[in-house]
Amino acid sequence: MALDSIMGHKFRSFLTILGIVVGVMTAIVVASILTGLRQSIVAMIEEYGTSNIYAFHLTTGFGEANREERSRKPLTEKDAEAILKQSDAVEDITSVAPQIGSFGDGFDDNLTYEDRNYRWALTDGVTPNYDKITNLVLREGRFITEADNQQRRNVLVIGVNAADALFPNKEGEIVGRVVRMNGTTWEIIGVIEKRKAGFFGENEEDRKVFMPLRTARKAAPHRDYILHIIKAKTDQVQTALLDTEAVLRQRRGVKFGEPNDFDIKTADNFIEQFDSIIGGVGLAAIAISCLGLLVGGIGVMNIMLVSVTERTKEIGIRKAIGATRSAIVMQFLLEAMVLTFFGGLIGVTLAVGISNLIMLFVPSLPASIPLWAVILGLTVSIGVGLVFGVLPARKASRLDPIECLRYE
């Protein structure tokens, strides 16, 4: 009976559930994008190493350094030596001088080769064990050695973006070539393999240009920022974290009860930080969806009240031949729930189509539809019909059968 009533007024039913469709569709599309982005972040962090700890004097991750942080003294190479010496839970540690040419320190990080130029390099000075700690894979050549670092050689390991820009169609023939950067010549000793994971299809390492840490300190002496990446032993990440924090607090003279004047994070901390960001976006999407569902629910209530009025004589006949109040309530509640279920079903179908179109036209934007979002969307749509169908159903059940039979 519910299906017959809906199919008998197709266009009216569609307009009634339009708010439900928009609400469910919005929620699922946003959930699919956020889920896809989270999966990308998790995959990227896992590829770099889940047992790594990151220590820096400024905020790392998705936050920005405030004015107070900028007055902090940077970490040093001696800090790394102290951490490695005083913690049994630390397996290895590497130091990174991040982006030495990107902050106006007088270092020009544009790479040129013959008539080609690459302007987007992120130039880092690193210690020789950086590749092992971050699971870096080389497409060709070798990584920086201790001899390169101690002798401050002008050697580079470049990312795939720089390699493709400077040496198109030269894969396998790049090692040994000499490029110019910062007014001097540099020999390319290795090319990084593109990371499998990335954010919006891109990984920061694709733009990296690595040089020995001591070479970086010589090339940009005013750039003394150092990031320490600490590799903890298996199943000892928290112990290594506490040990590292204690060593740095002691060396930097942080008193008991005072907050750290440095930032220290594990891989899990980065994921938690990202979750807090997408949580805010998710709440905004839920608010928009709830608005659509509210509008849709009011429309359902309105059309069900109209339906009760249109079918007054039918209700009177049913009551006259023995239909109970609960039977009448169930009839109209089921009709409202079936109506909103169709709205949810259309919303889910459109959301799946939109998500697939997003992945088709923007492959770098992940849009993975979680099963829980589909189930929740359908459940909520049925719930809206249940809630907003109560009033019309109760009104129908309370009609007097004699008055109904007289109704014109």
Secondary structure, DSSP 8 states (H G I E B T S, - for coil): -HHHHHHHTHHHHHHHTHHHHHHHHHHHHHHHHHHHHHHHHHHHHHHH-TTEEEEESS--TT----HHHHTS----HHHHHHHHHH-TTEEEEEEEETTTTSSSSS----EEETTEEE---EEEEE-TTHHHHTT--EEEE----HHHHHTT--EEEE-HHHHHHHSTT-TTS-TT-EEEETTEEEEEEEEE---S--BTTB-GGGGEEEEEHHHHHHH-TT----EEEEEE-TT-HHHHHHHHHHHHHHHTT--TTS--SSEEEEHHHHHHHHHHHHHHHHHHHHHHHHHHHHHHHHHHHHHHHHHHHHTHHHHHHHHHTT--HHHHHHHHHHHHHHHHHHHHHHHHHHHHHHHHHHHHH-TTS-----HHHHHHHHHHHHHHHHHHTHHHHHHHHTS-HHHHHH--
